[in-house]
């Protein structure tokens, strides 16, 4: 039996905050199991939100400095989490960092949050930079969560995460398949902010709006199939459509919600069990639409799993890295071969 205690750290494209999950992983009788022991979301200050959202406009030296500062922030918040949670046994910390650039077609991806700075503060091994090795092997560097879906959540027919970007994974013909589906909260949240809200709570604003068929058609014309999505696709493809629309914010929210629901539902089989995680799982209006369009059984587990599944799985990716087991699946990313991703700073 093998056992690891680890902290997984995730900063998603929605820029909500830093997710921390203290987890235990056991390997027994040929199967991995997990426990999500403690979790915490550290909400970003308005300054951090602004810097992370605009980092793609910074110069090289500014980004390098921001990465150091963000690493120090991650280290300090993780240290406080350890103290507050009275955690005494940690084998390592696995940090995804925050994606600034993701351009696999150019052989490049960048997640800031300097692992060396995290290590200085915590004085325990740190694993970060999980995506680069896969990109260097010709892959998309994403999605990475499916290996966790395969080994920890295989009881479900589909696993869907709805964060800034919606993605899906499933088992087909003996292999795990996965892909990004569409831009989700990355588009919804700015529309809600136009109306003075950080996000559309439970989808109540969208619920009051009316879908604009012409705007919906333009969104459906976006071709994201097979793409690894990031901020670039939102800024270059989706934002101009929304900006050029003369519809009011409620209409845009209703239309984008409709687009997300129909797009996700198109991937689901009637009667399938679907585990949904990420902030979008709390959007009741969106969830009801996905269920109605797909005729699938939508399952939202505990609050902890909804909010911290990605942080948990990045901790698990760290476990596989420590075991020298591939944690990036070529069947998912399109790389030449399965890759062991993650840089260990010990």
N, C-alpha and C positions, 0 to 999 in steps of 0.2 A: 504494500500500500504506500502510495506517495501522497504527500500533503504539503500544500503551500498556503501561506497567509500573505495576501498582497492587497495593495491599494491601487485601484484603477482610477484614472483621472481623465476627464473628457471635457473639452470646450467645443460646443457645436456651432454650426453656421448661423444659428439664430441669435448668437451673442447674448443669450439670457444670463448665463453664469457658468461657474466652474462646478462640474459634478464630481463628487468624491465618493468612492464605494470601497469599503473594507470587506474583503471577501476571503472565504476559505474554499480551496479546491482539493478534492480527494480523488485519487485514481485507485479503483478497486475492482477486481473481477473484470478487467478490460474496459471499464467505463468511467468517465469523468462525472463528478457531481459537484454542486456548488452550494454555498451558503452566503447570502448577502447579509452580513452581520450588522454593519453600520453604514449610514449614508448621509450625505449633506450636500446641498446646493448653495454655493457662495454666489450671491447675486452681484453682478458687476456694477460698479459705480457708473454714473453717467460719463465720467472721463474715460474709464476703461472701455465702455461700450463704443464711444466715439472713436477711440484709437484703434480698436480691433476692427470696427466696420470700415475704417478708412485706411487701414494699413497697406492695402493694395496700391495706394497712391503715393506711398512713401518712397524715398530713395534708398539705395542699398545700405548706407551707413545708419540711416534712421531705423530701418527694419532690424538690423543687427542689434542696435541699442534696445529697441523695443523687445526683441526676443530675450535679451538678458534680463530686462526689467520684468517681463512676463514670467520668466523662469523663477525669478526671486519672489514674485507674487505667488506663484504656484507653490513654491517651497514653503513660504511663510504660512499660507492658508492650510496646507497639508499638515504642517507641524502643529498648528492650532487644533486641527481636526483630530490628530493623534492624541493630543493632551486632553481635549474635551471628551473624547470617546474612551479614554483610558485604555488605549491599545498598547499592548506590551510585546506582541510577537508579529514582526513584519519581515518577510523575506526580501521583498523588493517593492518598488513603486513603478507602475507602468503609466506613462503619461502620453496621451495622444497629442497634446498641444493644441494650437488653434491654427486652422488652415488659412493662409494668406493667399497663396497661389496654388492652383492645381491644374497643370497643363501637361498631362501625360503624353499628349501627341507631340509635345516638344521635349519629352524626356525629363520633365521637371515637376516637382511638387514641393511645397514648403509649408511646414507646420512650425510655428514659433513657440517658444517656451523652452529656453536653453536648459537641457538636461544637466549640464555641469553645474549650473546655478542651483538647480533643485537639489543635486547631490551635496553641494556645499552646506546647505541648510539642514538637510535631513540626516546626512552621514549614513545613509543606507543605499544599497544599489538602486540605480534608476535605469529604466528602459524607456527609450523614446524613439522618435523618427521611424515609425512603423511602416511608412508607405514607400520610401525611396528605393529600397531593394527590389520591390516588385516592379516599379517603374523602370528601373535599370534593366530588368529582365524582360522588358517589352510589354509589361502589363499596365493596366489603368491605375494601379495603386489603390483601387477601391472597387466595390465595397470590401471592407475587411471583417465586418461583423459576422458574415456567413459561416466561418469556421466555428464560431461559438454557437450559432444556430444549429449546426450539424451535430456538434458533440454535446451540447447542453440542452437544446430545445427541440429535439427531433420528434417529439410527440405531436407537434403541430404540423399541419399540411403546408402552411405558409407562415413566415415571420415578416411582418411589415413594421418598419420604423418610420414615423412621421415627425421629422424635425424640420430644420430649414429645408432639407431635401427629403423626399419620400423614397425609400428603397425597399426591396423585397428579396427574400431568399426562399428556396424550396428545393426538395430532393426530387430529381428526375433521372430516370434511366441509370440509376446507380451512382450518380454524382450530384453534388450540391451546385445549384445554379443560383445566380443572384444578379441584380442590376439596380441601378438608380431608376426610379420611375418618373419623377417630375419634381419641379421646384414646388415647395409647399409653404411652410411658415416663413421662409425667406421672402416670399411675396405677400403673404397675409399680414405679417406684423407691421411692415411699413405703411400699409393701407390703414391699419387700425391706428397707428401713430398719427396719421393725418387727422384723425378724429379725436385725438387726445388720449388714446388708450395704448398701453404697451402691447396688447394683443387682443384678439376678439374672443373674450371670455365665453366659453361653451358654444361659440358660433352665433351668439345672440344678435350681433349686428348684421351678419350675413343673412340671418333668418328673416330679418326685416326688409332686406333688399330684394330686387327683382333681377333675374338673370338677363343679361343683354346677349341675345343670340349671336349678333355679329361679333362681339368681343369674344364670346366663347369659341366661335369658329376660328378666330385668329389664334387663340391660345392652343386650340387643338391642332392647328397647322404646324406648331413647333415640333421639330423632329429631334427628340432627345434619345431615340432608340439606340441602345448600345453605348451611349455616352456616359462618361463619369462626370457627374454634374458638380458644379461649384459656383462660387460667386460670379465667375466670369460669364457663365451662361445666363444667369439672372440679369446681370447688367447689360449684356450685349443683345440678348434675344427677347427676354420677357419684359423687362422694365420699359423699353421703348413702346411696346404695345400698350401697356397700362398708362404710360404717361401721355400718349397721343390720343387716348380715349377721352371723350368729353363726358362720360358717365360720372355720376356722383360716387363718392367713396363707398356708400352702402351697396350700390349696384356692382362696383368693381369687386368688393368683398364677396358678394353673393355669386358672382360669375367665376371668380378664381376658385372659390370653394366647390362650385359645381364641376369645374374643370378637374380639380384634384380628385374629387370623389369618383367621377366617371373614369378617370385614367387609372386609379388604383383598382377599381372594381373590374376593369377589363382584364386584369391579370389573375383574378380569383375564380376558382371553380365553384359552381353551386354546391352547397352542402359541405364545403371544406371548412376546416377549423383554422382560424387565422389569429395568431398572437400579434396584437398591436401594441407598440411601445412608442415612446417619444411624446413630446408635448401635444401633438395632434390627437392623441388618444383622449384628451380632455375636451376636445371640440365635439360636443354631443351632436350638433347639427351635421358636421362632416361625417361622424361615425354612422349616424342613422342613414345618411345618403349612401355611403359605401355598402352598408348592409342591404339596403333596398335594391341597389343596382346589381349587386353581385349574388344575392341569395346565399351568401356564405355565413357561417357562424363566427361573429367577431368576438374575440376573447381579449379582455383587458385584465391583466392579472393585478397583483397588489400595487399600491401606489409606488412602492420602492422599485418594483421591476419596471413599471411604466417609465419612471423618471430616470432610473439608473442602470438600465439594461446595457447601454453602450459602455458606460464606465466599467461595469462588471465584466463585459466581454474583453475590454482592453486589458484588464487585469489578467484575464484568461490567456490573451495573446502573449502576455508576458510570461505566463507559466509555460506555454509551448516554446517560447524563445529560450527559457532556462533549460528546457528538456531537449533543445536542438531538434524540435519537431516542426515541420513546415506549418506556418500560420497564415499564409497568403495562398489561396487556392487558385491555380491557373484556370480551372473550369469557370471561375467567377471573374477574374481580372483580365484573362486573355494573355497572361505571361507565357513564356516559353516552357516554364516548369513551375511547380509549387516552390515557394520561396520561404525561407526563415527570415521574417522581417523584424526590425527593432535593433537599436544600438544600445548595448549594455555598457553602462558607466558604473564601474565597481570600484 
